[in-house]
């Protein structure tokens, strides 16, 4: 039974219903996971941090040796048209709803061979969905996470569609009813299955350094700006495992979560010596500023 929704999407130059979209089975995205993606939140009809998402897309395309099939203006026009189509389908104005834009580019269709073929046309797919906010009671309580070793490949800076490692790592937390899996490479923090991780200690917000082992979330730059506004010290460096478990606060960030407080890690409350935990003051300040940034 086909349970794919009839929401609007874009595929290789055409707008259509998602349940009508088809790709050839020899598409390298299907055969090899040879593609990349971006996820852009849309608040009240306005793509949020759009240039940051496009800059990351361009970096990933260059690394994968795929020519960018569209200009930024063309990508923006696609986002806006899909957002308008979904709003019309929902019987609303685009400026009255929040959405999430998903974009995927694969190398294209070619005979099965691991080597990268030349002179083929990339497959371009995009869709929009209604963005469901994190429930207020969840935000007020914070979420539980678990820890695990990071067993994924060493080009994590590419936002690749080859996400089996992320699927396995996220399932570790799903199996125990937790929200995310916080991962370590050896003694050092990398990221969560589908989020970046932030450590608060003595009033400083600390994140893992940007390198090939971490996907630089578009919120990296935003959170640094919010810290400047709030007078919160901000630092990127290698973060030892002990610092994570000894943190005053732990925070997740992603396009869909925005920022979200972690209040339990491996069944223990976050905060040195804490017997119970709730979202802390640094999270509260950043969350409030984040909501203001969405309106700008």
LONU-268790 format. One record per residue (C-alpha): residue number from 0; x, y negated, z. Coordinates in Angstrom, 1 decimal. Layout:
{num:NUM xx:X yy:Y zz:Z}
...
END
This chain:
{num:0 xx:0.0 yy:0.0 zz:0.0}
{num:1 xx:1.3 yy:-3.4 zz:-1.0}
{num:2 xx:1.4 yy:-5.6 zz:2.2}
{num:3 xx:3.5 yy:-8.4 zz:0.6}
{num:4 xx:1.7 yy:-11.8 zz:1.1}
{num:5 xx:0.5 yy:-13.9 zz:-1.8}
{num:6 xx:2.5 yy:-16.9 zz:-0.7}
{num:7 xx:4.3 yy:-18.9 zz:-3.4}
{num:8 xx:7.8 yy:-18.1 zz:-4.5}
{num:9 xx:10.3 yy:-19.0 zz:-7.3}
{num:10 xx:12.1 yy:-16.4 zz:-9.4}
{num:11 xx:14.4 yy:-17.2 zz:-12.3}
{num:12 xx:12.7 yy:-20.3 zz:-13.5}
{num:13 xx:9.1 yy:-19.5 zz:-12.7}
{num:14 xx:6.8 yy:-20.2 zz:-9.8}
{num:15 xx:4.5 yy:-17.3 zz:-8.9}
{num:16 xx:2.9 yy:-15.4 zz:-6.0}
{num:17 xx:5.3 yy:-13.5 zz:-3.9}
{num:18 xx:3.4 yy:-10.2 zz:-4.4}
{num:19 xx:3.9 yy:-10.6 zz:-8.2}
{num:20 xx:7.7 yy:-11.1 zz:-8.1}
{num:21 xx:9.9 yy:-8.4 zz:-9.6}
{num:22 xx:13.6 yy:-7.9 zz:-10.2}
{num:23 xx:15.4 yy:-5.2 zz:-12.3}
{num:24 xx:16.7 yy:-2.2 zz:-10.3}
{num:25 xx:20.2 yy:-2.9 zz:-11.8}
{num:26 xx:20.4 yy:-6.3 zz:-10.1}
{num:27 xx:23.7 yy:-6.3 zz:-8.2}
{num:28 xx:21.9 yy:-7.8 zz:-5.2}
{num:29 xx:19.8 yy:-4.5 zz:-5.0}
{num:30 xx:22.7 yy:-2.2 zz:-5.9}
{num:31 xx:25.5 yy:-3.7 zz:-3.9}
{num:32 xx:24.1 yy:-6.5 zz:-1.7}
{num:33 xx:26.2 yy:-8.7 zz:-4.0}
{num:34 xx:24.5 yy:-12.0 zz:-3.2}
{num:35 xx:24.1 yy:-14.8 zz:-0.7}
{num:36 xx:21.3 yy:-16.7 zz:0.9}
{num:37 xx:20.3 yy:-19.8 zz:2.8}
{num:38 xx:17.4 yy:-20.6 zz:5.2}
{num:39 xx:16.3 yy:-24.2 zz:5.5}
{num:40 xx:13.6 yy:-25.4 zz:8.0}
{num:41 xx:11.1 yy:-27.9 zz:6.7}
{num:42 xx:9.5 yy:-30.2 zz:9.3}
{num:43 xx:6.5 yy:-32.2 zz:8.3}
{num:44 xx:7.4 yy:-31.8 zz:4.6}
{num:45 xx:11.0 yy:-32.8 zz:5.0}
{num:46 xx:13.9 yy:-30.3 zz:4.6}
{num:47 xx:16.0 yy:-30.5 zz:7.7}
{num:48 xx:19.8 yy:-30.9 zz:7.4}
{num:49 xx:19.4 yy:-30.1 zz:3.7}
{num:50 xx:22.9 yy:-31.3 zz:2.6}
{num:51 xx:24.5 yy:-29.2 zz:5.3}
{num:52 xx:22.7 yy:-26.1 zz:4.0}
{num:53 xx:23.7 yy:-26.9 zz:0.4}
{num:54 xx:27.3 yy:-27.5 zz:1.4}
{num:55 xx:27.4 yy:-24.1 zz:3.0}
{num:56 xx:25.7 yy:-22.6 zz:0.0}
{num:57 xx:28.3 yy:-24.1 zz:-2.3}
{num:58 xx:31.2 yy:-22.8 zz:-0.1}
{num:59 xx:29.8 yy:-19.3 zz:-0.2}
{num:60 xx:29.2 yy:-19.4 zz:-4.0}
{num:61 xx:32.8 yy:-20.5 zz:-4.6}
{num:62 xx:34.1 yy:-17.7 zz:-2.3}
{num:63 xx:32.0 yy:-15.1 zz:-4.2}
{num:64 xx:32.9 yy:-16.5 zz:-7.6}
{num:65 xx:29.3 yy:-17.2 zz:-8.6}
{num:66 xx:28.6 yy:-20.5 zz:-10.5}
{num:67 xx:26.0 yy:-22.6 zz:-8.8}
{num:68 xx:22.9 yy:-22.3 zz:-11.0}
{num:69 xx:21.4 yy:-25.6 zz:-9.9}
{num:70 xx:22.4 yy:-29.1 zz:-8.7}
{num:71 xx:21.4 yy:-30.3 zz:-5.3}
{num:72 xx:18.7 yy:-32.4 zz:-6.8}
{num:73 xx:17.3 yy:-29.4 zz:-8.5}
{num:74 xx:17.4 yy:-27.3 zz:-5.3}
{num:75 xx:15.6 yy:-30.1 zz:-3.5}
{num:76 xx:12.9 yy:-30.3 zz:-6.2}
{num:77 xx:12.4 yy:-26.5 zz:-5.8}
{num:78 xx:12.1 yy:-26.8 zz:-2.0}
{num:79 xx:9.6 yy:-29.6 zz:-2.3}
{num:80 xx:7.5 yy:-27.9 zz:-4.9}
{num:81 xx:7.3 yy:-24.6 zz:-3.0}
{num:82 xx:6.4 yy:-26.5 zz:0.2}
{num:83 xx:3.7 yy:-28.4 zz:-1.6}
{num:84 xx:2.3 yy:-25.1 zz:-3.1}
{num:85 xx:2.2 yy:-23.4 zz:0.3}
{num:86 xx:0.5 yy:-26.4 zz:1.9}
{num:87 xx:-2.1 yy:-26.4 zz:-0.8}
{num:88 xx:-2.7 yy:-22.7 zz:-0.4}
{num:89 xx:-3.1 yy:-23.3 zz:3.4}
{num:90 xx:-5.5 yy:-26.2 zz:2.8}
{num:91 xx:-3.2 yy:-28.7 zz:4.3}
{num:92 xx:-0.9 yy:-31.6 zz:3.3}
{num:93 xx:2.8 yy:-30.7 zz:3.2}
{num:94 xx:3.5 yy:-33.4 zz:5.7}
{num:95 xx:1.2 yy:-31.8 zz:8.3}
{num:96 xx:2.9 yy:-28.4 zz:8.6}
{num:97 xx:6.3 yy:-26.9 zz:9.3}
{num:98 xx:7.8 yy:-24.3 zz:6.9}
{num:99 xx:10.9 yy:-22.2 zz:6.3}
{num:100 xx:12.6 yy:-22.1 zz:2.9}
{num:101 xx:14.5 yy:-19.0 zz:2.0}
{num:102 xx:16.9 yy:-19.0 zz:-1.0}
{num:103 xx:18.8 yy:-16.0 zz:-2.4}
{num:104 xx:21.2 yy:-15.9 zz:-5.3}
{num:105 xx:22.7 yy:-12.6 zz:-6.6}
{num:106 xx:25.4 yy:-12.1 zz:-9.2}
{num:107 xx:22.8 yy:-10.9 zz:-11.6}
{num:108 xx:22.0 yy:-7.7 zz:-13.6}
{num:109 xx:24.8 yy:-5.5 zz:-14.9}
{num:110 xx:25.8 yy:-1.9 zz:-15.3}
{num:111 xx:26.8 yy:-0.4 zz:-12.0}
{num:112 xx:30.5 yy:-1.1 zz:-11.4}
{num:113 xx:32.2 yy:-2.5 zz:-8.3}
{num:114 xx:34.3 yy:-5.0 zz:-10.2}
{num:115 xx:32.7 yy:-8.4 zz:-10.6}
{num:116 xx:31.3 yy:-8.7 zz:-14.2}
{num:117 xx:31.6 yy:-12.0 zz:-16.1}
{num:118 xx:29.2 yy:-13.8 zz:-18.3}
{num:119 xx:26.0 yy:-12.6 zz:-16.5}
{num:120 xx:23.2 yy:-14.8 zz:-15.3}
{num:121 xx:22.7 yy:-15.1 zz:-11.6}
{num:122 xx:19.3 yy:-14.1 zz:-10.2}
{num:123 xx:17.7 yy:-16.9 zz:-8.3}
{num:124 xx:14.9 yy:-16.3 zz:-5.8}
{num:125 xx:13.3 yy:-18.6 zz:-3.3}
{num:126 xx:10.2 yy:-18.5 zz:-1.1}
{num:127 xx:8.5 yy:-20.5 zz:1.7}
{num:128 xx:6.6 yy:-19.4 zz:4.7}
{num:129 xx:4.9 yy:-21.1 zz:7.6}
{num:130 xx:7.4 yy:-21.7 zz:10.4}
{num:131 xx:6.1 yy:-20.3 zz:13.6}
{num:132 xx:7.6 yy:-22.2 zz:16.6}
{num:133 xx:9.0 yy:-20.4 zz:19.6}
{num:134 xx:6.2 yy:-20.2 zz:22.2}
{num:135 xx:6.4 yy:-22.8 zz:24.9}
{num:136 xx:6.3 yy:-20.2 zz:27.7}
{num:137 xx:9.3 yy:-18.4 zz:26.1}
{num:138 xx:11.2 yy:-21.7 zz:25.9}
{num:139 xx:10.4 yy:-22.6 zz:29.5}
{num:140 xx:11.6 yy:-19.2 zz:30.7}
{num:141 xx:14.5 yy:-18.5 zz:28.4}
{num:142 xx:15.4 yy:-15.2 zz:26.7}
{num:143 xx:17.2 yy:-12.0 zz:27.5}
{num:144 xx:20.3 yy:-10.9 zz:25.4}
{num:145 xx:22.6 yy:-8.0 zz:25.5}
{num:146 xx:26.3 yy:-7.8 zz:24.5}
{num:147 xx:28.1 yy:-5.5 zz:22.0}
{num:148 xx:31.3 yy:-5.2 zz:20.1}
{num:149 xx:31.3 yy:-7.0 zz:16.7}
{num:150 xx:31.7 yy:-4.1 zz:14.2}
{num:151 xx:30.9 yy:-6.2 zz:11.1}
{num:152 xx:33.3 yy:-7.1 zz:8.2}
{num:153 xx:35.9 yy:-9.9 zz:8.4}
{num:154 xx:34.3 yy:-12.4 zz:6.0}
{num:155 xx:31.5 yy:-13.4 zz:8.3}
{num:156 xx:31.8 yy:-17.0 zz:7.0}
{num:157 xx:30.0 yy:-16.0 zz:3.8}
{num:158 xx:26.2 yy:-16.0 zz:4.3}
{num:159 xx:26.0 yy:-12.7 zz:2.4}
{num:160 xx:22.9 yy:-10.7 zz:1.7}
{num:161 xx:25.0 yy:-7.6 zz:2.7}
{num:162 xx:23.4 yy:-7.7 zz:6.2}
{num:163 xx:23.4 yy:-4.0 zz:7.3}
{num:164 xx:25.9 yy:-5.0 zz:10.1}
{num:165 xx:23.5 yy:-7.7 zz:11.3}
{num:166 xx:20.6 yy:-5.2 zz:11.1}
{num:167 xx:22.4 yy:-2.7 zz:13.3}
{num:168 xx:23.6 yy:-5.3 zz:15.8}
{num:169 xx:20.1 yy:-6.9 zz:16.1}
{num:170 xx:18.6 yy:-3.5 zz:16.6}
{num:171 xx:20.8 yy:-3.0 zz:19.7}
{num:172 xx:18.8 yy:-5.8 zz:21.4}
{num:173 xx:15.5 yy:-4.8 zz:19.8}
{num:174 xx:15.8 yy:-1.3 zz:21.3}
{num:175 xx:15.8 yy:-2.8 zz:24.8}
{num:176 xx:13.3 yy:-5.6 zz:24.2}
{num:177 xx:16.0 yy:-8.3 zz:24.2}
{num:178 xx:16.0 yy:-11.3 zz:21.8}
{num:179 xx:19.6 yy:-11.2 zz:20.5}
{num:180 xx:22.9 yy:-9.3 zz:20.6}
{num:181 xx:25.9 yy:-11.4 zz:21.6}
{num:182 xx:29.0 yy:-9.9 zz:20.0}
{num:183 xx:32.7 yy:-9.9 zz:20.8}
{num:184 xx:35.7 yy:-9.1 zz:18.6}
{num:185 xx:38.1 yy:-7.7 zz:21.2}
{num:186 xx:38.2 yy:-10.2 zz:24.1}
{num:187 xx:36.7 yy:-13.1 zz:22.2}
{num:188 xx:33.1 yy:-14.3 zz:21.4}
{num:189 xx:32.1 yy:-14.3 zz:17.8}
{num:190 xx:28.4 yy:-14.9 zz:17.4}
{num:191 xx:25.0 yy:-13.2 zz:17.8}
{num:192 xx:23.4 yy:-10.9 zz:15.2}
{num:193 xx:21.5 yy:-13.9 zz:13.6}
{num:194 xx:22.5 yy:-16.9 zz:15.7}
{num:195 xx:25.4 yy:-18.9 zz:17.0}
{num:196 xx:26.2 yy:-18.7 zz:20.7}
{num:197 xx:27.2 yy:-21.6 zz:23.0}
{num:198 xx:28.7 yy:-21.5 zz:26.4}
{num:199 xx:28.2 yy:-24.3 zz:29.0}
{num:200 xx:30.8 yy:-24.6 zz:31.7}
{num:201 xx:31.3 yy:-27.5 zz:34.1}
{num:202 xx:29.2 yy:-29.8 zz:31.8}
{num:203 xx:31.1 yy:-28.9 zz:28.6}
{num:204 xx:29.4 yy:-27.2 zz:25.6}
{num:205 xx:31.8 yy:-24.7 zz:24.1}
{num:206 xx:31.5 yy:-22.8 zz:20.8}
{num:207 xx:33.5 yy:-20.3 zz:18.9}
{num:208 xx:36.0 yy:-21.8 zz:16.5}
{num:209 xx:35.1 yy:-21.9 zz:12.9}
{num:210 xx:37.0 yy:-19.3 zz:10.9}
{num:211 xx:36.4 yy:-16.3 zz:8.7}
{num:212 xx:35.0 yy:-14.3 zz:11.7}
{num:213 xx:32.1 yy:-16.6 zz:12.4}
{num:214 xx:29.3 yy:-18.0 zz:10.2}
{num:215 xx:29.4 yy:-21.7 zz:10.7}
{num:216 xx:25.8 yy:-22.5 zz:11.5}
{num:217 xx:24.5 yy:-25.8 zz:10.0}
{num:218 xx:23.6 yy:-26.7 zz:13.6}
{num:219 xx:27.3 yy:-26.8 zz:14.5}
{num:220 xx:27.5 yy:-30.4 zz:13.2}
{num:221 xx:24.1 yy:-31.3 zz:14.5}
{num:222 xx:24.8 yy:-30.0 zz:18.0}
{num:223 xx:28.1 yy:-31.9 zz:18.1}
{num:224 xx:26.2 yy:-35.1 zz:17.2}
{num:225 xx:23.6 yy:-34.4 zz:19.9}
{num:226 xx:26.3 yy:-33.9 zz:22.5}
{num:227 xx:27.8 yy:-37.3 zz:21.6}
{num:228 xx:24.4 yy:-38.9 zz:22.0}
{num:229 xx:23.9 yy:-37.2 zz:25.4}
{num:230 xx:27.5 yy:-37.8 zz:26.7}
{num:231 xx:28.1 yy:-34.0 zz:26.8}
{num:232 xx:31.7 yy:-32.8 zz:26.2}
{num:233 xx:31.9 yy:-30.6 zz:23.1}
{num:234 xx:34.7 yy:-28.1 zz:22.3}
{num:235 xx:35.3 yy:-25.5 zz:19.7}
{num:236 xx:37.9 yy:-22.8 zz:20.5}
{num:237 xx:38.4 yy:-19.1 zz:21.1}
{num:238 xx:36.0 yy:-18.2 zz:23.9}
{num:239 xx:37.1 yy:-15.3 zz:26.1}
{num:240 xx:34.6 yy:-12.7 zz:27.1}
{num:241 xx:35.0 yy:-13.6 zz:30.8}
{num:242 xx:33.9 yy:-17.2 zz:30.0}
{num:243 xx:30.6 yy:-16.0 zz:28.5}
{num:244 xx:29.8 yy:-13.8 zz:31.6}
{num:245 xx:30.9 yy:-16.6 zz:33.9}
{num:246 xx:29.0 yy:-19.4 zz:32.1}
{num:247 xx:26.8 yy:-21.9 zz:33.8}
{num:248 xx:24.4 yy:-21.8 zz:30.8}
{num:249 xx:24.2 yy:-19.8 zz:27.5}
{num:250 xx:22.5 yy:-21.1 zz:24.4}
{num:251 xx:21.5 yy:-19.7 zz:21.0}
{num:252 xx:21.2 yy:-21.8 zz:17.9}
{num:253 xx:19.8 yy:-21.0 zz:14.4}
{num:254 xx:17.5 yy:-22.4 zz:11.8}
{num:255 xx:14.4 yy:-20.7 zz:13.2}
{num:256 xx:15.3 yy:-20.7 zz:16.9}
{num:257 xx:16.6 yy:-24.3 zz:16.8}
{num:258 xx:18.3 yy:-24.0 zz:20.2}
{num:259 xx:17.1 yy:-21.5 zz:22.8}
{num:260 xx:18.3 yy:-20.9 zz:26.3}
{num:261 xx:19.7 yy:-17.4 zz:27.3}
{num:262 xx:18.7 yy:-16.7 zz:30.9}
{num:263 xx:19.6 yy:-13.0 zz:31.1}
{num:264 xx:22.6 yy:-11.2 zz:29.7}
{num:265 xx:23.0 yy:-7.5 zz:30.1}
{num:266 xx:20.2 yy:-7.5 zz:32.7}
{num:267 xx:22.0 yy:-10.1 zz:34.8}
{num:268 xx:20.9 yy:-13.7 zz:35.3}
{num:269 xx:23.1 yy:-16.3 zz:33.6}
{num:270 xx:25.0 yy:-18.6 zz:36.0}
{num:271 xx:27.7 yy:-17.7 zz:38.4}
{num:272 xx:26.3 yy:-16.1 zz:41.5}
{num:273 xx:22.8 yy:-16.6 zz:40.3}
{num:274 xx:20.1 yy:-14.2 zz:41.5}
{num:275 xx:17.6 yy:-15.7 zz:39.0}
{num:276 xx:18.0 yy:-18.1 zz:36.1}
{num:277 xx:16.1 yy:-20.6 zz:34.0}
{num:278 xx:17.0 yy:-22.9 zz:31.2}
{num:279 xx:19.7 yy:-25.4 zz:32.5}
{num:280 xx:20.1 yy:-29.2 zz:32.2}
{num:281 xx:22.4 yy:-29.1 zz:29.2}
{num:282 xx:19.9 yy:-27.1 zz:27.3}
{num:283 xx:17.1 yy:-29.4 zz:28.3}
{num:284 xx:19.0 yy:-32.5 zz:27.1}
{num:285 xx:19.9 yy:-30.9 zz:23.8}
{num:286 xx:16.5 yy:-29.5 zz:23.1}
{num:287 xx:14.9 yy:-32.9 zz:23.7}
{num:288 xx:17.4 yy:-34.6 zz:21.4}
{num:289 xx:16.9 yy:-31.9 zz:18.8}
{num:290 xx:13.2 yy:-32.7 zz:18.7}
{num:291 xx:13.9 yy:-36.3 zz:18.1}
{num:292 xx:16.4 yy:-35.4 zz:15.3}
{num:293 xx:13.7 yy:-33.5 zz:13.5}
{num:294 xx:11.6 yy:-36.7 zz:13.2}
{num:295 xx:14.5 yy:-38.8 zz:11.8}
END
